[in-house]
Amino acid sequence: MDYNDQIKNRVKRIEGQLRGILRLMEEDKDCKDVITQLSAARTAIDRTIGVIVSSNLVECVKKAEETHERSAEELIKEAVDLLVKSR
C-alpha cells in the first residue's frame, strides 16, 4: 500500500500529541488535562486506522476484481476484522 503524505501527516500530528501528553505529565498537570489529550490521541489513531483500512480495501478490491484472486466479500470481511481488532 502507498502511504501518502496525508496519512503520514496524520501520524506526525499524533506523534506531536503524544509528546505534548508527556510534557503535561512531566509538568505534573492535572490528570483531567492528560486524559483529555490521551482521548484525543486515541481518536486520532482510530481515525487513521480507518483511513488506512478503507484505502487499502479500495485498492485490494480493485486488484481482486482484475485478477479474480479473492472476492470483494472476503476482502470486506477481512477489513472489518482489522477494524474490530484495532478496538
C-alpha positions in Angstrom: 0.0 0.0 0.0 1.1 3.5 -0.7 1.1 5.6 2.4 0.5 9.1 1.1 1.6 12.4 2.6 -1.8 12.9 4.1 -1.6 9.7 6.2 2.0 10.4 7.2 1.0 13.9 8.3 -1.8 12.4 10.4 0.7 10.2 12.2 3.1 13.1 12.7 0.3 15.1 14.3 -0.4 12.1 16.6 3.3 12.0 17.5 3.1 15.6 18.4 0.0 15.0 20.6 1.9 12.2 22.4 4.9 14.4 23.0 2.5 17.0 24.4 1.0 14.5 26.7 4.4 13.5 28.0 5.2 17.2 28.6 1.9 17.5 30.6 2.9 14.6 32.7 6.4 15.9 33.3 4.9 19.2 34.3 2.6 17.4 36.8 -0.5 18.9 35.1 -4.0 17.9 36.2 -5.0 14.4 35.3 -8.1 15.7 33.6 -5.9 17.5 31.0 -3.8 14.4 30.5 -6.8 12.2 30.0 -8.4 14.7 27.6 -5.3 14.7 25.5 -4.9 10.9 25.6 -8.5 10.6 24.5 -7.9 13.0 21.6 -4.8 11.0 20.6 -6.7 7.7 20.7 -9.5 9.2 18.5 -6.8 10.4 16.0 -5.3 6.9 15.9 -8.7 5.3 15.4 -9.5 7.6 12.5 -6.1 7.0 11.0 -6.6 3.2 11.2 -10.0 3.7 9.5 -8.4 5.7 6.7 -5.7 3.1 6.1 -8.1 0.2 6.2 -10.6 1.9 3.8 -7.9 3.0 1.4 -6.3 -0.5 1.4 -9.7 -2.0 0.9 -10.4 0.0 -2.2 -7.0 -1.0 -3.7 -7.5 -4.6 -2.7 -11.0 -4.9 -4.2 -9.9 -3.3 -7.5 -6.9 -5.7 -7.7 -9.1 -8.7 -6.8 -11.6 -7.8 -9.5 -8.8 -7.6 -12.0 -7.1 -10.8 -11.0 -10.1 -12.8 -9.7 -8.0 -13.9 -6.7 -10.4 -13.2 -3.9 -14.0 -12.0 -3.7 -14.8 -8.5 -2.6 -16.9 -10.1 0.2 -13.8 -11.8 1.6 -11.8 -8.6 1.5 -14.5 -6.6 3.2 -14.8 -9.2 5.9 -11.0 -9.0 6.4 -11.1 -5.2 6.6 -13.9 -5.3 9.2 -12.0 -7.8 11.2 -9.0 -5.5 11.2 -11.1 -2.6 12.4 -12.6 -4.8 15.2 -9.1 -5.9 16.3 -7.9 -2.3 16.5 -10.5 -1.5 19.2 
